[in-house]
């Protein structure tokens, strides 16, 4: 997993053309005007999911992982606790859903605070638990960019 602020995004351009294109989308787009939903950046290869939601108590959180896509989870506005752990330390609780590219798991992991203009890049080996309240439940505005591997 990578965690950083958007002003450092160009440090990660060398990780691949799709990651560069996704990060440039975040840097070059007027994000405040986006409405919730899907935005195609490069068809099914790179797309953004614009989300506004209320964070939740950690007891409602679920560990998740993906196999076909990596995520760039970017906080436009708000703060959440964002869980991360190597998938090898967790136990699957459901079969992998190939159509939705998601697997749910259980176990323990670490958390960081994802704040305004910060992002996390999570790879298939990184299970993550997004959307957990920091102290109190709050509405957040977040963009998750899915990048096909």
N, C-alpha and C positions, 0 to 999 in steps of 0.2 A: 504494500500500500504506500501511496505517496500522499502527503498532506502539505499544502502550501497556500500562499495567497496569490490571487490572480495576477498581481503585478510582477510575479516571478514566472509566469506561464511560459515565456520564451525559453526558459532553462530546459523545458521538457520537449521542445520541438524535435529534437534528435531521436526521440523514442519511436518515431514513425509518422508517416504522412497523415494518417487518420487522426492521431492524437493531436498533431499540429493543427489540422483543420478544425477540430472540435474546440480546442483552446482559443483559436482565432475567432471562432463564432462567439464565444463568451466575451472576448475582448472588444470585438467590433460591432456588436449588436446593442441597440438600446433596449436593455432587458426589462426595465421598469414598465414598458408598454405591452409586454407579452401577456397573452391570456393563457390560462391553463389548457393543456392539450399537447398534441404531438406536432413537432416541426421537423420536416425532413431537411437534413443538411446534405446528405448524399444517399438518398433512398434508405434502404434497410442496412446499409453499411455504417451510416452515422445519422442518428436522429436524436432530437432533444425532447424530453418530456418535461413540460413546464407544469409545476405543481405549487399549489397553495393549500396548506393543511395545518391542523393543530397538532403540536407535538403530543406525545402520550407518556404515561407513566412507564417506567422500565418493565413493570410486570406484564404489560401488554406488548412489549417488543418481541420480535422474532429475528433470529439469525437467519440470513439468507446468503446464497451464493449463486453465481451464474457460470455457465460453461462456454456459451457461444459469444458472449459480449463482455467487455469490461465497462465499468461505469466511471464517469467523471461526475461526482456529486458536488454541485456548486451552490453555495448559499448566497442568494441575492440579498435577502433581508431576513434577519432573525438569528436565532441561535438554537442549536440542538446538541445533545450528546450523541456522538456517533461511535458505535461499537465496531471493533475490528479484532480479528483473530485469524490465525492460519486455519484453514478448513480441516486440517489433519487433527486438530485438538477437539473437534466437535463430532457429535453423533447425529446422523440423519434421522429426522422424525417423520419424513414422508419421502416417497420416491421422487426422483428428479422429474420435473414436468418439462419435457422436451419442447412442447409447443410454446410455453411461456418462458422458457429458459430460466427456471428458478428451482432451487432446492432449499428446503427449510431444515434447520438443524437446531440442536440444543447443546448447551455447555456454557462455559465461562470465557470471557474475553476482556479486553481493555477498552476504554472509552477516551475520546478526546472531545473537545468542544469545537464544533464547526460554526463559525461566526460569519458576519457579513463579508462578502468578497473573498471567502476562502473556499478551497476545493479539496476533495479527496479523490484519488484515482484508485479504484479497487479492481484487482485482477481475479481470475478464476480461483486462485489459491487463497484469496482473502474473503472470508465470510464477513459480513457486516450487518449491523443493526442500526438502521437510520431512524430518525424521527423521535428520539427519546427526549423528553423534557429535561432541561438543565436544572432548574429549580421549580419553576411553575410552568404549566401548560401555556403555550403561546402559539400564535399563528406565524408560520414561516413561509417564505417565498423562495422556492428552490428549483433548480434546473438539473435534471439528471440526463446526461448525454450518454447514449448507448453506442459503443463502438464495436463493430463486428470483428472478431479475431480471425 
